[in-house]
Amino acid sequence: MKTQIHVLLKEDKKLFNDMVDNYLSSQERDFFEKLRHKQESCPTIGNDLLLWENDNDDHLYFYRCMYDEYVIGRAGQTEKFHFMSLAQALNANLKDMGLLDSSITVFQWLRKRNYNGMQYNHNFDNY
C-alpha cells in the first residue's frame, strides 16, 4: 500500500526548500528534515511535543497538531499561541507574544540554542 503524502502549505514548502544546503548545523538540518517528514507523513490528533518547558531555561513549550499547525507557550502562562504553519510559528516574535523580555523570533531563539532540547519522538498518538 502506498503512503499518501500530505501536501505542504506553500509557505512551509518554500521554508523547507530554502533551508536545504543552508543549515548552520546538523541539529538545524535534523529539525527541518524531521519536521518536513512529520508534516508530510505523520498526522497527530493528540499533539506531537517538540520542546518541553522543563528542557529550556525560558520554560517555553512547542508542539505540533494535525499535520502542520504549531502551538507555542510558556509554563505558568495561560495564553498560548496557535500557528497554522511552521513558517508562521518560526517568524513569531517571542517578545511580541509576551513570552520573553527580549525581541527575538522563534527561529532566532532555536538557532541561538542550536535546537537544544528538541524532541522528535513524542507524538502522543503513539502512546
C-alpha positions as CSV (number, residue, x, y, z in Angstrom):
1,M,0.0,0.0,0.0
2,K,1.4,3.4,-1.0
3,T,1.6,6.0,1.7
4,Q,-0.2,9.2,0.8
5,I,1.9,12.4,1.3
6,H,0.1,15.4,2.9
7,V,0.5,18.5,0.6
8,L,2.6,21.1,2.4
9,L,1.3,24.7,2.6
10,K,3.1,27.0,0.1
11,E,4.9,28.9,2.9
12,D,6.2,25.8,4.6
13,K,7.2,24.2,1.3
14,K,9.2,27.4,0.5
15,L,10.7,27.4,4.0
16,F,11.9,23.7,3.7
17,N,13.2,24.2,0.2
18,D,15.0,27.5,1.2
19,M,16.7,25.8,4.1
20,V,18.2,22.9,2.1
21,D,22.0,23.5,1.8
22,N,21.7,26.5,4.2
23,Y,21.8,24.7,7.5
24,L,24.1,26.2,10.1
25,S,24.4,22.9,12.0
26,S,23.5,19.2,11.9
27,Q,20.9,19.9,14.6
28,E,19.3,22.5,12.3
29,R,19.3,20.0,9.4
30,D,17.6,17.4,11.7
31,F,15.0,19.9,12.8
32,F,13.9,20.8,9.3
33,E,14.2,17.4,7.8
34,K,12.3,15.7,10.6
35,L,9.6,18.3,10.7
36,R,9.1,18.1,6.9
37,H,8.7,14.3,7.2
38,K,6.3,14.7,10.1
39,Q,4.2,17.3,8.2
40,E,4.1,15.2,5.1
41,S,3.5,11.8,6.6
42,C,2.7,11.8,10.4
43,P,-0.6,13.4,11.4
44,T,-1.3,13.9,15.1
45,I,-4.5,14.3,16.9
46,G,-3.0,14.0,20.4
47,N,-0.2,16.5,19.6
48,D,3.4,16.0,18.9
49,L,5.6,17.5,21.7
50,L,8.7,19.1,20.2
51,L,10.1,21.1,23.1
52,W,9.1,20.5,26.7
53,E,9.1,23.6,29.0
54,N,11.5,21.9,31.5
55,D,14.1,21.4,28.8
56,N,15.0,25.1,28.5
57,D,15.7,28.0,30.9
58,D,12.9,30.1,29.3
59,H,10.3,27.4,30.0
60,L,8.9,27.6,26.5
61,Y,7.0,24.7,25.0
62,F,6.5,24.0,21.3
63,Y,4.2,21.3,19.9
64,R,2.7,20.3,16.6
65,C,-1.0,19.5,15.9
66,M,-2.6,17.8,13.0
67,Y,-0.1,17.9,10.2
68,D,1.3,21.5,10.1
69,E,-0.1,23.5,12.9
70,Y,2.0,24.6,15.8
71,V,1.5,25.9,19.4
72,I,4.0,27.9,21.4
73,G,3.6,28.9,25.0
74,R,5.4,29.3,28.3
75,A,4.9,27.3,31.5
76,G,2.9,29.3,34.1
77,Q,1.2,31.4,31.5
78,T,-2.3,30.6,30.4
79,E,-2.1,32.2,26.9
80,K,-0.6,30.1,24.2
81,F,-0.2,30.9,20.5
82,H,-1.5,28.8,17.7
83,F,0.0,29.0,14.2
84,M,-1.3,27.5,11.0
85,S,2.2,26.7,9.6
86,L,5.8,26.2,10.7
87,A,6.8,29.3,8.8
88,Q,4.4,31.4,10.8
89,A,5.5,29.9,14.1
90,L,9.2,30.4,13.3
91,N,8.6,34.1,12.3
92,A,6.7,34.9,15.5
93,N,8.4,37.3,17.9
94,L,8.6,35.9,21.4
95,K,8.6,39.4,23.0
96,D,5.5,40.5,21.0
97,M,3.8,37.4,22.3
98,G,4.7,38.3,25.9
99,L,6.8,35.1,26.3
100,L,10.2,36.7,26.7
101,D,11.6,40.1,27.5
102,S,13.9,40.3,24.5
103,S,12.9,40.8,20.9
104,I,13.7,37.5,19.2
105,T,11.9,35.3,16.7
106,V,11.3,31.7,17.5
107,F,13.6,30.8,14.6
108,Q,16.4,33.0,16.1
109,W,15.8,31.6,19.5
110,L,16.1,28.0,18.3
111,R,19.2,28.8,16.3
112,K,20.8,30.5,19.3
113,R,20.2,27.3,21.3
114,N,21.3,25.1,18.4
115,Y,17.9,23.4,18.7
116,N,18.9,22.0,22.2
117,G,16.1,20.2,23.8
118,M,14.1,19.5,20.6
119,Q,12.5,16.1,20.6
120,Y,11.2,14.2,17.6
121,N,9.7,11.1,19.2
122,H,6.9,12.4,21.4
123,N,3.8,12.1,19.2
124,F,1.1,11.4,21.8
125,D,-0.9,9.4,19.2
126,N,1.8,6.7,19.6
127,Y,1.3,6.2,23.4
